[in-house]
Amino acid sequence: MFGRLRKTWGKKAAERNEERRPAPPATERRAHNLFEAAAAYVSACAEDDQDRIDEAAGWVSPEALSFGVNELACRAVIALARERDESPRTVARTLLGLPAV
């Protein structure tokens, strides 16, 4: 008798635990963060790959993508400036083909 109660109680407890767990996503698609999106977007632009550009642009909002691209540009200019032992302003102007100031 107690075995039957324990078995029934165990099933009910398991059912309650299942109800509390969030359902797994319908698709196994992983969410991308804005820095992944920015890196994918910029590298796709550099390679002129429109399909990858469109894909990366869909990962996050346009505002988040803009922020990520800006952050990537800042970090890239700083890294190049350190590597070249120049100011970030000089490096940025050189990359854009602008005359030195």
C-alpha positions in Angstrom: 0.0 0.0 0.0 2.7 2.5 1.0 4.7 1.6 -2.2 1.7 2.5 -4.3 1.3 5.8 -2.5 5.0 6.6 -2.9 4.8 5.7 -6.6 1.7 7.9 -7.1 3.1 10.7 -5.0 6.4 10.6 -6.9 4.6 10.9 -10.3 2.6 13.9 -9.0 5.7 15.6 -7.7 7.5 15.0 -11.0 4.6 16.4 -12.9 4.6 19.5 -10.7 8.3 20.0 -11.3 7.8 19.7 -15.1 5.2 22.4 -15.0 7.6 24.7 -13.2 10.4 24.3 -15.7 10.3 26.7 -18.7 9.6 25.0 -22.0 12.7 24.6 -24.2 12.7 26.9 -27.2 11.0 25.6 -30.3 14.2 26.1 -32.3 17.6 25.4 -31.1 18.8 28.8 -32.3 21.2 30.6 -30.0 20.8 34.3 -29.4 23.7 36.4 -30.6 25.0 39.4 -28.6 25.7 42.8 -30.2 29.4 42.3 -30.3 29.1 39.0 -32.2 26.7 40.7 -34.6 29.0 43.7 -35.1 32.0 41.4 -35.8 30.1 39.3 -38.3 28.6 42.4 -39.9 31.9 44.2 -40.3 33.8 41.2 -41.6 31.0 40.5 -44.0 31.1 44.1 -45.3 34.9 43.8 -45.7 34.4 40.7 -47.8 31.4 42.1 -49.6 29.2 39.2 -48.7 25.6 40.5 -48.8 24.1 37.3 -47.4 26.2 37.4 -44.3 25.6 41.1 -44.0 21.9 40.6 -44.0 22.1 37.6 -41.6 24.2 39.5 -39.0 22.0 42.6 -39.3 19.1 40.5 -38.3 20.7 39.2 -35.1 20.2 42.4 -33.1 18.3 45.7 -33.4 19.7 48.4 -35.7 20.6 50.5 -32.7 22.5 47.7 -31.0 24.3 46.9 -34.2 25.3 50.5 -34.7 26.7 50.6 -31.1 28.6 47.4 -31.7 30.1 48.6 -35.0 31.2 51.8 -33.3 32.8 49.9 -30.4 34.6 47.6 -32.8 35.9 50.6 -34.8 37.1 52.3 -31.7 38.9 49.2 -30.5 40.4 48.5 -33.9 41.8 52.1 -34.2 43.2 51.9 -30.7 44.9 48.6 -31.4 46.4 49.8 -34.7 47.5 53.1 -33.1 49.4 51.1 -30.4 50.9 48.7 -33.0 52.1 51.6 -35.2 53.0 53.9 -32.3 50.8 56.6 -33.6 47.9 58.6 -32.3 44.4 57.1 -32.8 43.5 60.3 -34.7 46.3 59.8 -37.2 45.4 56.1 -37.7 41.7 56.9 -38.2 42.5 59.6 -40.8 45.0 57.3 -42.6 42.4 54.5 -42.8 39.8 56.8 -44.2 42.3 58.3 -46.7 42.2 61.7 -45.2 45.2 64.1 -45.1 47.2 64.3 -41.9 46.4 67.3 -39.7 
